[in-house]
Amino acid sequence: SATRQKRSEPAKATPSVPGARKGSGAESPGDGGGFVVERIVIFGATGDLAARYLMPALAKLYEADKLPPGIKITGVDRQEWDDEHGFRRLVLDNLEHHAGNVSADARATMAVEVLEYRQADVTDAESVISALEPLTEPMLAYLALPPAVFAPTLEALKEANLPEGSRVAVEKPFGVNLESAQELNRLLHEFLP
């Protein structure tokens, strides 16, 4: 399995977005702000964290025109849907309960234009790689997962050889004790600068 090459300079922490609109609060790629992301991949997309916090926050950003044009939010989970409409329906139902401050029009438009779903077993590298394809542009991989599957998911992401500039966000708790947190840090540093 291929390991992602490390960059010589550390990445900046301030995200920038492609084609950002003036006044959107997002930086443009050429302003030296940091990384460019065109896709957010949420592992554990049908779980409680995504339903109550991540998707409502993303919907609010979408409504406020704070997400870059053309961004895709890919939900990844082990749930098998007959079609992508099942996932969109779940997200819309959850947004109705947890994002009442976002207009129904914005929620519906985001679900149709921005959301997509991929089934994957996060502990299986081939399944994760298939869910992430195409691996051509930097992405933000958000692990909204139980701590017990962080390590195998990070191993799978390592095998995926994420595109240069990609980021991984790991939800807390970060490990179950000091030793497991140090192991997660080691895994992250093996393939991300």
Summary of the structure (lengths in Angstrom):
residues: 193
radius of gyration: 16.6
end to end distance: 18.2
largest distance: 46.6
contacts: 576
relative contact order: 0.17
helix: 41%
strand: 15%
